[in-house]
Amino acid sequence: MDHWDFGLAADGGKAPEPGMSCIRQVLDAIPPHGDGSAHGDGRESWRDDVLLVACELLTNACLHTPGATRLDIELDVDGDRITIAVTDRAATRPMPRPWRPDTPHGHGLHIIDRLAADWGVTPDPDGKTVWAALPLDTAPPAG
């Protein structure tokens, strides 16, 4: 398993950009498969899913806690699953808000729940870690 651990406290953990930069660096190190057109739609949608979930985790930590302190990224040995974990300083567990399609905010946990194979919250001595595991579609297309 490959593992990357990035400290985010330097900026107070209040901006998702440093964490997103780390995620992009890790994804860039994973070679694309075939012609780069996963699912036949001209883009590698699994990468978009990973970026979106990472952005939601980091943004939630910025908006609803004193700030993210750490970003962990784990890629399993076979390269078919990535886990993104964001640690923050608040012990309060995140709870999905009621789904409201008429509002542009409050959908982050719904997005994570829809895209991730699994997600959860792990208590941390200084707060909590919210993590999400996503499948990576890195195998060449059949045929």
N, C-alpha and C positions, 0 to 999 in steps of 0.2 A: 504494500500500500504506500502510495506517495502521500506526503502530508506537508502542507505549508501552513505556517502560523504567522500572522501579521499583527503587530501591535498597532492600535488605532488611537491611543490616548494622546498622541502628540498634538492633534488638533482639537482635543476635548471630545472627540468622537461625535461631533455634531454635524459633520458633513459626510455624505456617503461616497464622495468622489475618490478618496484614497482607497477605500475598500473595493470599489468598482474597478479601479485601475489594477488592483491585485488580481481580481477575478479574471479580467481580460488577459493578463499575462499568463495565468495558468491555462486558460482556454486556448490561447495562441500556441501553447506548447503541446497541445493534443493534436496530432495530425488529422486533417480532414479525411473522410473516406471518399472513394470513387471520384466523381467530378464535383463534389461539394453540394450536390442538389438532393439533400435528404428529403424523403417523403414526396419526391416529385414536384415540389413547389418552388424549386429554384433557390432554396436557402436551407441552411442547416438549422432547422427549427429547434433541435435539442439545445444548441448553443444559446439561442434566443430565450428558451425557457430557463436555462441556468442563469443567464444575466438578469432576467426579470425577477426570478425568485431572490437572487442575491440583492438586487436593488430594493425589493420589498423588505427583506430582513434588515438591511442597513438603514433604510429610511424609517422603519418602525422604531429602531433603536434611537435614531436621532430625534424623532418627533415625540415619543412617548416615555423616554427615560432620560437620565442625565447624560447619556451618550454611550456609544459603542466603545468598548475597550480592546476587543480582540476579534479578529476574523480568522477562522480555521477553515481550511479546505482540504478534504481528503478524497483521493482518487483511488479506488480499489485496484488490486493487482491486475485484474483482467481488463481494467479500463472501461467497465460497463456501468459504473455508478459513481456519482460525485456527491459528496456531502458538504454542505456549506453551513457553518455555525457562526453565529454572531453573539458575542458575550457583551452584556451591558451591566450597569450598576444598580438596576432596579430588581427587587425580588418578585414584584408583581407579575403574575403569569398573564400573557396576552390572551385576550378573549375576542373572538370574531364579533364584529358589530352585526346587527341585523342587515341583511342584504337590502340595499336601497338603490335600484338602478337610476334613480333621479338625482343622485348626488355623486360628485366626482371623487369623494374621499371615503375611506373606511372599508375598502375592499381588499386590502393587502393580504390578510389571512385567508380570505376566500380564494385569491389567486394562488397563494402558496399551496393551499389544500388541493386545488384543482391540478396543478402542474407537478407537484412533488409526489413521488411514490410513497413517501412517509415523511412526517415532520413531528417535532415535539419540543418540549421545554425541559431542560436539565438544570436543577438548582446549582448555583455556584456560590462559594463562600462570600463573594462580594456582590452577588446579584443573581443572574441567571444566564443560561445560554439557550438561544432559540436556534434550532437546526432544521435543515430540510435535506432530504436525500432524493436525487433525481437520476433517472436512467440516462446513460449516454448512448446515443445511437451512432457508434463509431464503426460498426461492422459494415463491410461492403454490401451493397444490395444483392439479393439472391439473383442468380441467373446471369 
